[in-house]
C-alpha cells in the first residue's frame, strides 16, 4: 500500500514495478488506484495521465475506486489500439473492490495506491483477511499457495 507523498511520478513508478513483479512471477497484475488528493487543481488531468501511462504497460487489471480519471485516460490512450490484456473495473466503494479478490490467483501481484484519505490500507487488510480465510477454509489447497500481495507503506518506511 502506497499512500503518502503521491504524485504522478511515484504512481507511474509503482505501476511499472507492478508490471515487472507480475512478469517475474508469471501472474496477472492488479492495480487498485484511488484518488491522489495531493494534486490540487490539476487532479483530473493528472489522474488521466496516469491512466494513459498504465494503458501502455503490461497491466492486466485497473481497478479505479471512485471516478478519478484513470479509466478515462486509459481508454483515450487505447483508442485504435488493441490491448486485450487490460481489463478495467470502476467501483465506488472499498467493499466492491474487495469483491474482485475472488478472481486473484496464485502468482498474481496486487498494488494499492492512493492518498491515505482513500483508506486503501483498509482494503489491503481486508484483502489479506479474505485470502487467509480462503486458504484456511480449503485447508491445504494448492490453488492458494503462492498468492501474494505486494504492499509498501511509505509512512512506515
MARVEX-704790 format. One record per atom (N, C-alpha, C): residue number from 0; residue in three letters; atom name; x, y, z. Coordinates in steps of 0.05 Angstrom, whole numbers, plus 5000, padded with zeros to 4 digits. Atoms other than C-alpha are relative to their C-alpha. Example, Ala and Ser with C-alpha at 12.3 -4.5 7.8 and 13.67 -1.06 7.14 Angstrom:
BEGIN
R,0,ALA,N,5018,4976,5000;
R,0,ALA,CA,5246,4910,5156;
R,0,ALA,C,5018,5024,5000;
R,1,SER,N,4984,4976,4999;
R,1,SER,CA,5273,4979,5143;
R,1,SER,C,4985,5022,5014;
***
This chain:
BEGIN
R,0,UNK,N,5017,4977,5000;
R,0,UNK,CA,5000,5000,5000;
R,0,UNK,C,5018,5024,5000;
R,1,UNK,N,4984,4975,5002;
R,1,UNK,CA,5030,5066,4979;
R,1,UNK,C,4980,5023,5003;
R,2,UNK,N,5021,4981,4994;
R,2,UNK,CA,4993,5124,5010;
R,2,UNK,C,5010,5027,5009;
R,3,UNK,N,4990,4974,4992;
R,3,UNK,CA,5037,5184,5022;
R,3,UNK,C,5017,5013,4978;
R,4,UNK,N,4984,4985,5018;
R,4,UNK,CA,5071,5238,4982;
R,4,UNK,C,4995,4992,4971;
R,5,UNK,N,5007,5010,5026;
R,5,UNK,CA,5033,5218,4920;
R,5,UNK,C,5002,5021,4978;
R,6,UNK,N,4999,4984,5024;
R,6,UNK,CA,5045,5247,4851;
R,6,UNK,C,5000,4982,4976;
R,7,UNK,N,5001,5017,5024;
R,7,UNK,CA,5043,5223,4780;
R,7,UNK,C,5025,4984,4996;
R,8,UNK,N,4974,5015,5004;
R,8,UNK,CA,5117,5203,4781;
R,8,UNK,C,5001,4975,5017;
R,9,UNK,N,4999,5023,4982;
R,9,UNK,CA,5112,5158,4842;
R,9,UNK,C,4979,4979,4992;
R,10,UNK,N,5021,5018,5008;
R,10,UNK,CA,5048,5128,4816;
R,10,UNK,C,5008,4984,4975;
R,11,UNK,N,4990,5013,5024;
R,11,UNK,CA,5078,5113,4748;
R,11,UNK,C,5022,4980,5007;
R,12,UNK,N,4978,5018,4991;
R,12,UNK,CA,5139,5082,4782;
R,12,UNK,C,4988,4975,5013;
R,13,UNK,N,5013,5023,4987;
R,13,UNK,CA,5094,5038,4825;
R,13,UNK,C,4987,4982,4979;
R,14,UNK,N,5013,5016,5021;
R,14,UNK,CA,5055,5015,4763;
R,14,UNK,C,5021,4985,4984;
R,15,UNK,N,4978,5014,5015;
R,15,UNK,CA,5120,4999,4726;
R,15,UNK,C,5011,4977,5017;
R,16,UNK,N,4990,5021,4982;
R,16,UNK,CA,5145,4960,4786;
R,16,UNK,C,4980,4976,5001;
R,17,UNK,N,5021,5021,5000;
R,17,UNK,CA,5078,4922,4789;
R,17,UNK,C,5002,4983,4975;
R,18,UNK,N,4998,5015,5026;
R,18,UNK,CA,5086,4902,4716;
R,18,UNK,C,5024,4981,5001;
R,19,UNK,N,4976,5017,4998;
R,19,UNK,CA,5157,4876,4729;
R,19,UNK,C,4996,4976,5019;
R,20,UNK,N,5004,5022,4981;
R,20,UNK,CA,5137,4836,4791;
R,20,UNK,C,4981,4979,4989;
R,21,UNK,N,5019,5019,5011;
R,21,UNK,CA,5078,4804,4756;
R,21,UNK,C,5013,4983,4978;
R,22,UNK,N,4986,5014,5022;
R,22,UNK,CA,5121,4786,4695;
R,22,UNK,C,5019,4979,5012;
R,23,UNK,N,4981,5019,4987;
R,23,UNK,CA,5173,4754,4741;
R,23,UNK,C,4986,4977,5013;
R,24,UNK,N,5015,5021,4986;
R,24,UNK,CA,5120,4714,4779;
R,24,UNK,C,4983,4984,4981;
R,25,UNK,N,5016,5014,5019;
R,25,UNK,CA,5082,4694,4717;
R,25,UNK,C,4970,5003,5005;
R,26,UNK,N,5029,4995,4993;
R,26,UNK,CA,5016,4721,4745;
R,26,UNK,C,4990,5025,4987;
R,27,UNK,N,5013,4975,5010;
R,27,UNK,CA,4968,4777,4729;
R,27,UNK,C,5006,5023,5019;
R,28,UNK,N,4995,4976,4984;
R,28,UNK,CA,4977,4848,4754;
R,28,UNK,C,4973,5014,5005;
R,29,UNK,N,5025,4987,4991;
R,29,UNK,CA,4922,4883,4793;
R,29,UNK,C,5008,5027,5012;
R,30,UNK,N,4995,4973,4990;
R,30,UNK,CA,4926,4959,4803;
R,30,UNK,C,4974,5012,5012;
R,31,UNK,N,5023,4987,4986;
R,31,UNK,CA,4876,4985,4855;
R,31,UNK,C,5008,5029,5005;
R,32,UNK,N,4992,4972,4999;
R,32,UNK,CA,4880,5060,4847;
R,32,UNK,C,4977,5018,5009;
R,33,UNK,N,5019,4980,4990;
R,33,UNK,CA,4844,5114,4886;
R,33,UNK,C,5011,5028,4995;
R,34,UNK,N,4993,4972,5005;
R,34,UNK,CA,4847,5189,4886;
R,34,UNK,C,5026,5009,5013;
R,35,UNK,N,4976,4987,4990;
R,35,UNK,CA,4912,5227,4895;
R,35,UNK,C,4992,5028,5008;
R,36,UNK,N,5009,4974,4990;
R,36,UNK,CA,4888,5285,4938;
R,36,UNK,C,5021,5022,4998;
R,37,UNK,N,4978,4980,5000;
R,37,UNK,CA,4956,5320,4936;
R,37,UNK,C,5002,5016,4974;
R,38,UNK,N,4996,4987,5026;
R,38,UNK,CA,4948,5341,4863;
R,38,UNK,C,4988,5027,4996;
R,39,UNK,N,5012,4974,5001;
R,39,UNK,CA,4905,5402,4875;
R,39,UNK,C,4982,5003,4975;
R,40,UNK,N,5019,4994,5022;
R,40,UNK,CA,4870,5435,4815;
R,40,UNK,C,5004,4983,4976;
R,41,UNK,N,4995,5016,5024;
R,41,UNK,CA,4902,5390,4763;
R,41,UNK,C,4993,4971,5004;
R,42,UNK,N,5006,5028,4992;
R,42,UNK,CA,4874,5327,4795;
R,42,UNK,C,4990,4983,4976;
R,43,UNK,N,5012,5017,5021;
R,43,UNK,CA,4831,5301,4737;
R,43,UNK,C,5020,4995,4977;
R,44,UNK,N,4981,5003,5022;
R,44,UNK,CA,4884,5314,4683;
R,44,UNK,C,5023,4981,5008;
R,45,UNK,N,4977,5017,4992;
R,45,UNK,CA,4939,5281,4724;
R,45,UNK,C,4991,4971,5004;
R,46,UNK,N,5010,5028,4998;
R,46,UNK,CA,4896,5220,4740;
R,46,UNK,C,4997,4988,4972;
R,47,UNK,N,5002,5010,5027;
R,47,UNK,CA,4882,5213,4666;
R,47,UNK,C,5028,4995,4988;
R,48,UNK,N,4972,5004,5009;
R,48,UNK,CA,4957,5220,4651;
R,48,UNK,C,5010,4973,5010;
R,49,UNK,N,4992,5026,4989;
R,49,UNK,CA,4970,5161,4698;
R,49,UNK,C,4985,4977,4986;
R,50,UNK,N,5015,5020,5014;
R,50,UNK,CA,4914,5122,4664;
R,50,UNK,C,5012,4994,4972;
R,51,UNK,N,4987,5003,5026;
R,51,UNK,CA,4947,5134,4596;
R,51,UNK,C,5025,4984,5002;
R,52,UNK,N,4975,5015,4995;
R,52,UNK,CA,5013,5110,4623;
R,52,UNK,C,4995,4971,5006;
R,53,UNK,N,5007,5028,4992;
R,53,UNK,CA,4981,5048,4654;
R,53,UNK,C,4992,4984,4975;
R,54,UNK,N,5010,5015,5023;
R,54,UNK,CA,4948,5030,4588;
R,54,UNK,C,5022,4990,4982;
R,55,UNK,N,4977,5009,5017;
R,55,UNK,CA,5016,5024,4554;
R,55,UNK,C,5019,4980,5015;
R,56,UNK,N,4984,5020,4985;
R,56,UNK,CA,5045,4979,4609;
R,56,UNK,C,4986,4973,4998;
R,57,UNK,N,5011,5027,5001;
R,57,UNK,CA,5033,4905,4615;
R,57,UNK,C,4985,4995,5026;
R,58,UNK,N,5017,5002,4976;
R,58,UNK,CA,4979,4913,4669;
R,58,UNK,C,4974,4986,4991;
R,59,UNK,N,5024,5016,5008;
R,59,UNK,CA,4921,4864,4668;
R,59,UNK,C,4974,5012,5010;
R,60,UNK,N,5024,4990,4988;
R,60,UNK,CA,4871,4897,4715;
R,60,UNK,C,5004,5028,5012;
R,61,UNK,N,5001,4974,4988;
R,61,UNK,CA,4858,4970,4730;
R,61,UNK,C,4974,5002,5016;
R,62,UNK,N,5024,4996,4983;
R,62,UNK,CA,4810,4979,4789;
R,62,UNK,C,5001,5029,5010;
R,63,UNK,N,5002,4972,4993;
R,63,UNK,CA,4791,5052,4796;
R,63,UNK,C,4979,5002,5022;
R,64,UNK,N,5018,4997,4977;
R,64,UNK,CA,4760,5066,4864;
R,64,UNK,C,4991,5030,5000;
R,65,UNK,N,5010,4973,5004;
R,65,UNK,CA,4716,5127,4852;
R,65,UNK,C,5005,5008,4971;
R,66,UNK,N,4996,4991,5028;
R,66,UNK,CA,4713,5165,4786;
R,66,UNK,C,5021,5022,4999;
R,67,UNK,N,4978,4982,4998;
R,67,UNK,CA,4781,5197,4785;
R,67,UNK,C,5013,5007,4973;
R,68,UNK,N,4988,4994,5026;
R,68,UNK,CA,4801,5194,4711;
R,68,UNK,C,5020,4979,4990;
R,69,UNK,N,4981,5020,5009;
R,69,UNK,CA,4847,5134,4708;
R,69,UNK,C,4989,4985,4976;
R,70,UNK,N,5011,5015,5022;
R,70,UNK,CA,4800,5094,4664;
R,70,UNK,C,4996,5017,4975;
R,71,UNK,N,5004,4982,5023;
R,71,UNK,CA,4783,5154,4620;
R,71,UNK,C,5027,5004,4986;
R,72,UNK,N,4973,4997,5012;
R,72,UNK,CA,4858,5164,4609;
R,72,UNK,C,5009,4975,4985;
R,73,UNK,N,4993,5025,5013;
R,73,UNK,CA,4869,5091,4593;
R,73,UNK,C,4985,4996,4974;
R,74,UNK,N,5017,5003,5024;
R,74,UNK,CA,4811,5089,4544;
R,74,UNK,C,5009,5019,4978;
R,75,UNK,N,4992,4981,5021;
R,75,UNK,CA,4835,5152,4508;
R,75,UNK,C,5027,4992,4988;
R,76,UNK,N,4974,5009,5010;
R,76,UNK,CA,4906,5123,4502;
R,76,UNK,C,4996,4976,4981;
R,77,UNK,N,5004,5025,5015;
R,77,UNK,CA,4879,5058,4474;
R,77,UNK,C,4982,5003,4976;
R,78,UNK,N,5017,4997,5023;
R,78,UNK,CA,4834,5088,4421;
R,78,UNK,C,5015,4991,4975;
R,79,UNK,N,4987,5011,5024;
R,79,UNK,CA,4851,5049,4358;
R,79,UNK,C,5022,4980,5006;
R,80,UNK,N,4979,5019,4993;
R,80,UNK,CA,4900,5005,4396;
R,80,UNK,C,4987,4976,5014;
R,81,UNK,N,5011,5024,4987;
R,81,UNK,CA,4881,4933,4413;
R,81,UNK,C,5018,4991,5022;
R,82,UNK,N,4986,5010,4977;
R,82,UNK,CA,4903,4915,4483;
R,82,UNK,C,4982,4981,5015;
R,83,UNK,N,5019,5019,4988;
R,83,UNK,CA,4867,4851,4502;
R,83,UNK,C,5006,4993,5029;
R,84,UNK,N,4993,5009,4972;
R,84,UNK,CA,4904,4843,4568;
R,84,UNK,C,4989,5019,5021;
R,85,UNK,N,5009,4981,4979;
R,85,UNK,CA,4877,4906,4603;
R,85,UNK,C,4970,4999,5003;
R,86,UNK,N,5029,4999,4993;
R,86,UNK,CA,4810,4899,4638;
R,86,UNK,C,4997,5022,5021;
R,87,UNK,N,5004,4979,4980;
R,87,UNK,CA,4783,4959,4676;
R,87,UNK,C,4974,4995,5015;
R,88,UNK,N,5022,5003,4982;
R,88,UNK,CA,4736,4958,4734;
R,88,UNK,C,4997,5026,5016;
R,89,UNK,N,5005,4976,4984;
R,89,UNK,CA,4705,5021,4764;
R,89,UNK,C,4981,4992,5023;
R,90,UNK,N,5016,5005,4976;
R,90,UNK,CA,4679,5014,4835;
R,90,UNK,C,4998,5025,5016;
R,91,UNK,N,5005,4976,4984;
R,91,UNK,CA,4650,5065,4882;
R,91,UNK,C,5010,4997,5029;
R,92,UNK,N,4994,5004,4972;
R,92,UNK,CA,4667,5033,4949;
R,92,UNK,C,5021,4978,5003;
R,93,UNK,N,4980,5020,4994;
R,93,UNK,CA,4721,4991,4981;
R,93,UNK,C,4988,4972,5001;
R,94,UNK,N,5012,5027,4999;
R,94,UNK,CA,4673,4933,4992;
R,94,UNK,C,4996,4989,4972;
R,95,UNK,N,5002,5009,5028;
R,95,UNK,CA,4661,4930,4917;
R,95,UNK,C,5027,4992,4989;
R,96,UNK,N,4973,5007,5008;
R,96,UNK,CA,4736,4929,4905;
R,96,UNK,C,5008,4973,5012;
R,97,UNK,N,4994,5025,4987;
R,97,UNK,CA,4743,4873,4955;
R,97,UNK,C,4988,4976,4986;
R,98,UNK,N,5013,5021,5015;
R,98,UNK,CA,4694,4831,4915;
R,98,UNK,C,5017,4989,4977;
R,99,UNK,N,4983,5009,5022;
R,99,UNK,CA,4745,4828,4859;
R,99,UNK,C,5021,4981,5008;
R,100,UNK,N,4979,5018,4991;
R,100,UNK,CA,4793,4789,4902;
R,100,UNK,C,4994,4970,4996;
R,101,UNK,N,5006,5028,5006;
R,101,UNK,CA,4756,4724,4887;
R,101,UNK,C,5012,4992,4973;
R,102,UNK,N,4988,5006,5026;
R,102,UNK,CA,4789,4729,4819;
R,102,UNK,C,5031,5001,5000;
R,103,UNK,N,4971,5000,4997;
R,103,UNK,CA,4861,4739,4844;
R,103,UNK,C,5009,4972,5003;
R,104,UNK,N,4991,5027,5001;
R,104,UNK,CA,4900,4676,4832;
R,104,UNK,C,5029,4998,5009;
R,105,UNK,N,4972,5003,4992;
R,105,UNK,CA,4967,4646,4854;
R,105,UNK,C,5018,5012,4979;
R,106,UNK,N,4980,4987,5018;
R,106,UNK,CA,5025,4685,4825;
R,106,UNK,C,4992,5028,4993;
R,107,UNK,N,5009,4972,5006;
R,107,UNK,CA,4983,4749,4816;
R,107,UNK,C,5013,5019,5020;
R,108,UNK,N,4988,4979,4984;
R,108,UNK,CA,5012,4814,4843;
R,108,UNK,C,4980,5023,5001;
R,109,UNK,N,5019,4980,4996;
R,109,UNK,CA,4969,4869,4872;
R,109,UNK,C,5013,5026,5011;
R,110,UNK,N,4990,4974,4991;
R,110,UNK,CA,4984,4944,4880;
R,110,UNK,C,4976,5016,5010;
R,111,UNK,N,5020,4981,4990;
R,111,UNK,CA,4943,4991,4924;
R,111,UNK,C,5014,5027,5001;
R,112,UNK,N,4987,4973,5001;
R,112,UNK,CA,4958,5065,4911;
R,112,UNK,C,4979,5022,5000;
R,113,UNK,N,5018,4977,4997;
R,113,UNK,CA,4921,5126,4935;
R,113,UNK,C,5009,5016,5024;
R,114,UNK,N,4995,4984,4976;
R,114,UNK,CA,4922,5181,4986;
R,114,UNK,C,4989,4985,5024;
R,115,UNK,N,5009,5013,4975;
R,115,UNK,CA,4914,5158,5058;
R,115,UNK,C,4970,5004,5004;
R,116,UNK,N,5028,4994,4996;
R,116,UNK,CA,4845,5190,5059;
R,116,UNK,C,4982,4980,4985;
R,117,UNK,N,5015,5019,5015;
R,117,UNK,CA,4822,5138,5009;
R,117,UNK,C,4997,4973,5014;
R,118,UNK,N,5002,5023,4982;
R,118,UNK,CA,4834,5083,5061;
R,118,UNK,C,5006,4973,4985;
R,119,UNK,N,4992,5025,5013;
R,119,UNK,CA,4866,5032,5014;
R,119,UNK,C,5016,4982,5018;
R,120,UNK,N,4987,5017,4980;
R,120,UNK,CA,4906,5008,5074;
R,120,UNK,C,4979,4981,5012;
R,121,UNK,N,5021,5017,4989;
R,121,UNK,CA,4839,4982,5100;
R,121,UNK,C,4993,4978,4979;
R,122,UNK,N,5005,5020,5021;
R,122,UNK,CA,4826,4948,5033;
R,122,UNK,C,5021,4979,4999;
R,123,UNK,N,4978,5020,5000;
R,123,UNK,CA,4894,4915,5036;
R,123,UNK,C,4997,4981,5023;
R,124,UNK,N,5005,5018,4977;
R,124,UNK,CA,4879,4889,5106;
R,124,UNK,C,4977,4981,4995;
R,125,UNK,N,5023,5018,5005;
R,125,UNK,CA,4811,4863,5085;
R,125,UNK,C,5006,4979,4979;
R,126,UNK,N,4992,5019,5020;
R,126,UNK,CA,4842,4830,5024;
R,126,UNK,C,5016,4978,5011;
R,127,UNK,N,4984,5020,4987;
R,127,UNK,CA,4893,4795,5066;
R,127,UNK,C,4983,4981,5017;
R,128,UNK,N,5018,5016,4984;
R,128,UNK,CA,4839,4771,5114;
R,128,UNK,C,4983,4981,4983;
R,129,UNK,N,5015,5017,5018;
R,129,UNK,CA,4797,4746,5056;
R,129,UNK,C,5017,4977,4989;
R,130,UNK,N,4983,5021,5011;
R,130,UNK,CA,4855,4709,5025;
R,130,UNK,C,5008,4979,5021;
R,131,UNK,N,4994,5018,4978;
R,131,UNK,CA,4874,4679,5092;
R,131,UNK,C,4977,4982,5006;
R,132,UNK,N,5024,5016,4995;
R,132,UNK,CA,4803,4656,5103;
R,132,UNK,C,4995,4980,4978;
R,133,UNK,N,5003,5018,5023;
R,133,UNK,CA,4802,4625,5034;
R,133,UNK,C,5019,4977,5003;
R,134,UNK,N,4980,5021,4996;
R,134,UNK,CA,4866,4587,5049;
R,134,UNK,C,4992,4982,5022;
R,135,UNK,N,5008,5016,4978;
R,135,UNK,CA,4841,4564,5116;
R,135,UNK,C,4975,4983,4995;
R,136,UNK,N,5024,5015,5006;
R,136,UNK,CA,4773,4542,5090;
R,136,UNK,C,5005,4977,4981;
R,137,UNK,N,4993,5022,5019;
R,137,UNK,CA,4806,4499,5037;
R,137,UNK,C,5022,4983,5011;
R,138,UNK,N,4977,5013,4988;
R,138,UNK,CA,4858,4472,5085;
R,138,UNK,C,5024,5004,4983;
R,139,UNK,N,4977,4996,5017;
R,139,UNK,CA,4919,4460,5042;
R,139,UNK,C,4991,4996,4971;
R,140,UNK,N,5010,4999,5028;
R,140,UNK,CA,4893,4479,4973;
R,140,UNK,C,5023,5011,4983;
R,141,UNK,N,4978,4992,5017;
R,141,UNK,CA,4947,4482,4920;
R,141,UNK,C,4994,5025,4984;
R,142,UNK,N,5007,4976,5014;
R,142,UNK,CA,4908,4537,4885;
R,142,UNK,C,5005,5025,5016;
R,143,UNK,N,4996,4977,4982;
R,143,UNK,CA,4920,4583,4945;
R,143,UNK,C,5030,5005,5004;
R,144,UNK,N,4972,4997,4995;
R,144,UNK,CA,4995,4571,4951;
R,144,UNK,C,5013,5019,4980;
R,145,UNK,N,4986,4982,5017;
R,145,UNK,CA,5038,4626,4924;
R,145,UNK,C,4985,5026,4995;
R,146,UNK,N,5014,4975,5003;
R,146,UNK,CA,4985,4680,4927;
R,146,UNK,C,5015,5022,5015;
R,147,UNK,N,4984,4979,4988;
R,147,UNK,CA,5019,4746,4942;
R,147,UNK,C,4987,5027,4996;
R,148,UNK,N,5008,4972,5002;
R,148,UNK,CA,5000,4818,4956;
R,148,UNK,C,5026,5015,5006;
R,149,UNK,N,4977,4983,4996;
R,149,UNK,CA,5057,4867,4948;
R,149,UNK,C,4990,5026,5013;
R,150,UNK,N,5009,4976,4987;
R,150,UNK,CA,5049,4924,4997;
R,150,UNK,C,5025,5017,5007;
R,151,UNK,N,4979,4982,4992;
R,151,UNK,CA,5090,4985,5013;
R,151,UNK,C,4986,5024,5013;
R,152,UNK,N,5012,4977,4987;
R,152,UNK,CA,5070,5038,5063;
R,152,UNK,C,5023,5019,5006;
R,153,UNK,N,4978,4981,4997;
R,153,UNK,CA,5116,5097,5057;
R,153,UNK,C,5000,5014,5027;
R,154,UNK,N,5001,4988,4973;
R,154,UNK,CA,5092,5124,5124;
R,154,UNK,C,5016,4983,5020;
R,155,UNK,N,4986,5017,4981;
R,155,UNK,CA,5124,5064,5158;
R,155,UNK,C,5028,4995,4992;
R,156,UNK,N,4973,5004,5010;
R,156,UNK,CA,5187,5063,5116;
R,156,UNK,C,5020,5018,5014;
***
